[in-house]
């Protein structure tokens, strides 16, 4: 056990160092080729254009760290890397501004089907295969878009993802899921190396390239991490751990539906933007989001170790709290 934990530590350290080195390089390249996010005075209110390609630095750091620490002898790992490359290319093209929402969604579907074809799907004994595959498809597609949507504030998506990675790594390590633990350690290191350049004021964004890749990897790595040893209710633990981006996605979809707006149309309805409009600063909002992810991760672990009635009570409490938060956020007026 000590040996593969050292491997995890090495994967994290390598990804961290590589990310710290490559992120400024990607920033320079993005500026040189004009791959930047330009302010529009409506949703994008940064003082000056901010370069993209941070997601490419995250992907390269993750891949190189794995290459140095892990043999690619698993169909599931190869499937994750291939699907990751698909959404990476898709996101890069989207960052160049040439993809329609329909084509973007179609590309995400291809990546998800690639994962399922590599046997990366929910494996719970009480679910029939057809239902497990169907739920896996919806879960993966949802988490990809959840992280794509939550990337609206400096350091928000990357920090939430890094925190979730750490929680999922702890669960994988305790359960002896060596491959998942190494993958999560490498992804966490890549995100931590990117964060110093992404926190306010951001010098580089991960863009759709990074948000979709991170969403895909976290969606895949959170599905089968041995949650149900003590009770079946804990099978919902991944939803709790990734509760912050899931909450934002559902909340934005609800608000846009109530306003009669297309789901894919950008609008300032995200919980983070509403909290900033309320009274929090950008950094306070981001730190609260990181803390909420850590807190939900802790609750998920408690659910895993508890009896079914306790886990059910915790889940009900989380659901009720989410509803109350949504009602509070709904009352904050946002201009379109």
Phi, psi and omega in degrees: 000319180300323182298312182283337172292323175295324176298319177298316179298320179294318179299316178298312184296317180296314179298321179298310183295316180296320180293319177299328182276318187278334182300313176297328177295318179293326177297314179298318180295318180296319178295320182295322183260007175072026178270082188226159175262111185267139178297142179239000178078355180248290178261326183257099189248019177295155185295326182212166180303139179244129182292149172270205177078005174298327179297327178293323176295319178298314181296313181296319179296316178299312183293315181293322178295320178292321179301324182278344188236350188217137173281137179272066184251015181243134178299322180295316180296315179297323177296319178296317181293320179292313178297323177298320178295324180297311181289332176297311179296318179300315180293323179297317177295321180294323178296336176279354173081029184240010180252140171273158178304324181295315179293322178299316179295319179298320178296322177296320178298318178300316180297317180295317179295328175297317178297313182296322178295335177268017178068024174264090177206170184298130179237087176240129186299333184273000178256133173294149185307318183297323179287321179299318180292320178297316178294323178298318179300311181294320180297310182296315179297321180293315183290325175304311183284333177296315178287330175295322182284324187283350182280068184238004185210145183306120175081358186289298185296317182295319180290318177298317180295317180297319179296315178297321177303315182295317179298313181295326176296316179301317180294317180295320181294315180296323182272003178072023178275082191297314182298314179296322181297316180295316179299316181292323178296317180295318179295320179296318178297317179298319180291320179294326177289331180280327187304318181302335180267351187251341179289161185299132353278127185295133175262349177201147176253153174284335179066182176297331177306312183276319185295320180288322178296313180297318178298317179298313182295316180292323176298316181290316185284345181267349187288318187234080185233026175057070181263341197254029180293330183254331178199153183282338179300329182292355174297344178275358184308318179301325178295322180290314182300320179262028185295328183294306177294326178294317178301314181298317181299312181293321180295315180296318179299319180295312182296317180294323177297315179297329180273356181074027181260148175299143182299324184276358179279132179293139178205155183277049185257002182294149182301324182295318179291327178289320177296322178292323177293328182293290178196355182274151172280172178300312182295321178296319179297316181294315180296321177297323179292319176298315181296320179297320178295318178295319180295315178296323176298319177297318178296322179298319179295319177298319176302318181296327185266357186262176172282166181301317179298319179294316179298320179296319179296318178297317180297319178296320178296320178296317180297316180294318179298320179297320179296318180295319178297318179298319179295321177296313182295326181298333182280350179277117182285132178237135178276143179276000000 
